[in-house]
Amino acid sequence: MASITLKNIPDSLHAAYKRRAKLHSRSLQEEILQTWDRAVSVAEEGYQLSVDEVAGMLKPGCKGVSVTEMDAGISRYLKESWK
């Protein structure tokens, strides 16, 4: 199996992934791989996201976000997914 070394990860991104990993009871590596896997799946499926998935991108574990927040979250998510 291949491996990747990531450098210069912003502290805020690292902290966000650590929070998400804890929330999902996963290791940091498992959380990152899950996110990448989902990003690829979303791209191949034509961006079919549920409201809860979008809410999870914005505020992990939270529901009840506005349409404006969802739109902004989707835009950020897709931009980050394809950098």
Backbone hydrogen bonds in HBPLUS format (Angstrom, degrees):
<---DONOR---> <-ACCEPTOR-->    atom                        ^
c    i                          cat <-CA-CA->   ^        H-A-AA   ^      H-
h    n   atom  resd res      DA  || num        DHA   H-A  angle D-A-AA Bond
n    s   type  num  typ     dist DA aas  dist angle  dist       angle   num
A0013-LEU N   A0010-PRO O   3.04 MM   3  5.33 121.5  2.40 104.5 118.6     1
A0014-HIS N   A0010-PRO O   3.02 MM   4  6.34 164.8  2.04 160.2 164.7     2
A0015-ALA N   A0011-ASP O   2.91 MM   4  6.08 162.5  1.94 150.7 155.4     3
A0016-ALA N   A0012-SER O   2.96 MM   4  6.09 151.5  2.04 139.1 147.1     4
A0017-TYR N   A0013-LEU O   2.97 MM   4  6.23 161.3  2.01 152.9 156.9     5
A0018-LYS N   A0014-HIS O   2.99 MM   4  6.23 152.9  2.07 146.2 154.2     6
A0019-ARG N   A0015-ALA O   2.95 MM   4  6.22 155.9  2.01 148.2 154.2     7
A0020-ARG N   A0016-ALA O   2.94 MM   4  6.21 162.5  1.97 150.1 155.0     8
A0021-ALA N   A0017-TYR O   2.82 MM   4  5.96 157.5  1.87 147.7 154.2     9
A0022-LYS N   A0018-LYS O   3.02 MM   4  6.21 160.7  2.06 145.9 150.7    10
A0023-LEU N   A0019-ARG O   2.91 MM   4  6.13 161.0  1.95 150.5 156.2    11
A0024-HIS N   A0020-ARG O   2.97 MM   4  6.16 148.4  2.07 147.7 155.2    12
A0026-ARG N   A0021-ALA O   2.83 MM   5  4.84 173.4  1.83 144.0 146.3    13
A0025-SER N   A0022-LYS O   3.15 MM   3  4.94 161.6  2.18 101.8 107.0    14
A0031-GLU N   A0027-SER O   2.95 MM   4  6.20 157.3  2.00 152.5 158.5    15
A0032-ILE N   A0028-LEU O   3.01 MM   4  6.26 163.0  2.04 153.7 157.8    16
A0033-LEU N   A0029-GLN O   2.96 MM   4  6.16 169.1  1.97 156.5 159.4    17
A0034-GLN N   A0030-GLU O   2.89 MM   4  6.00 154.6  1.96 144.4 151.9    18
A0035-THR N   A0031-GLU O   2.96 MM   4  6.16 158.4  2.00 148.9 154.3    19
A0036-TRP N   A0032-ILE O   2.94 MM   4  6.20 164.8  1.96 154.3 158.4    20
A0037-ASP N   A0033-LEU O   2.84 MM   4  5.96 162.5  1.87 148.9 154.3    21
A0038-ARG N   A0034-GLN O   2.89 MM   4  6.08 158.9  1.94 147.2 153.0    22
A0039-ALA N   A0035-THR O   2.90 MM   4  6.12 156.1  1.96 149.0 155.8    23
A0040-VAL N   A0036-TRP O   3.01 MM   4  6.29 158.8  2.06 153.3 157.8    24
A0041-SER N   A0037-ASP O   2.95 MM   4  6.18 161.3  1.99 148.8 154.6    25
A0042-VAL N   A0038-ARG O   2.80 MM   4  5.95 160.8  1.83 153.7 158.7    26
A0043-ALA N   A0039-ALA O   3.07 MM   4  6.24 158.9  2.11 142.6 148.1    27
A0044-GLU N   A0040-VAL O   2.97 MM   4  6.22 158.2  2.02 150.6 156.5    28
A0045-GLU N   A0041-SER O   2.87 MM   4  6.01 140.1  2.03 145.3 156.4    29
A0047-TYR N   A0042-VAL O   2.75 MM   5  4.79 166.7  1.77 149.6 148.0    30
A0046-GLY N   A0043-ALA O   3.39 MM   3  5.29 157.4  2.44  97.1 103.5    31
A0054-VAL N   A0050-SER O   3.07 MM   4  6.41 161.1  2.11 153.2 157.7    32
A0055-ALA N   A0051-VAL O   2.87 MM   4  6.11 162.0  1.90 151.7 157.3    33
A0056-GLY N   A0052-ASP O   2.86 MM   4  6.02 147.8  1.97 140.4 149.1    34
A0057-MET N   A0053-GLU O   3.06 MM   4  6.38 137.8  2.24 140.7 151.4    35
A0057-MET N   A0054-VAL O   3.04 MM   3  5.09 127.1  2.33  97.0 111.0    36
A0058-LEU N   A0054-VAL O   3.14 MM   4  6.50 146.7  2.26 146.4 155.4    37
A0059-LYS N   A0055-ALA O   2.76 MM   4  5.85 176.4  1.76 164.5 164.4    38
A0062-CYS N   A0059-LYS O   2.82 MM   3  5.38 155.5  1.88 155.7 154.3    39
A0070-MET N   A0066-SER O   2.91 MM   4  6.24 155.5  1.97 148.7 156.1    40
A0071-ASP N   A0067-VAL O   2.85 MM   4  6.07 162.9  1.87 153.2 157.3    41
A0072-ALA N   A0068-THR O   3.00 MM   4  6.21 164.7  2.02 150.0 154.0    42
A0073-GLY N   A0069-GLU O   2.83 MM   4  5.96 154.9  1.89 145.0 152.9    43
A0074-ILE N   A0070-MET O   2.82 MM   4  6.03 158.6  1.86 154.2 159.2    44
A0075-SER N   A0071-ASP O   3.06 MM   4  6.25 165.2  2.08 148.1 152.2    45
A0076-ARG N   A0072-ALA O   2.93 MM   4  6.19 165.0  1.95 152.1 155.9    46
A0077-TYR N   A0073-GLY O   2.84 MM   4  5.93 166.1  1.86 149.9 154.5    47
A0078-LEU N   A0074-ILE O   2.89 MM   4  6.04 169.6  1.90 156.9 159.1    48
A0079-LYS N   A0075-SER O   2.99 MM   4  6.11 160.1  2.03 148.6 154.6    49
A0080-GLU N   A0076-ARG O   2.87 MM   4  6.04 165.7  1.89 155.4 159.4    50
A0081-SER N   A0077-TYR O   2.83 MM   4  5.96 148.5  1.93 146.1 155.8    51
A0082-TRP N   A0078-LEU O   3.28 MM   4  6.37 138.1  2.47 141.4 149.0    52
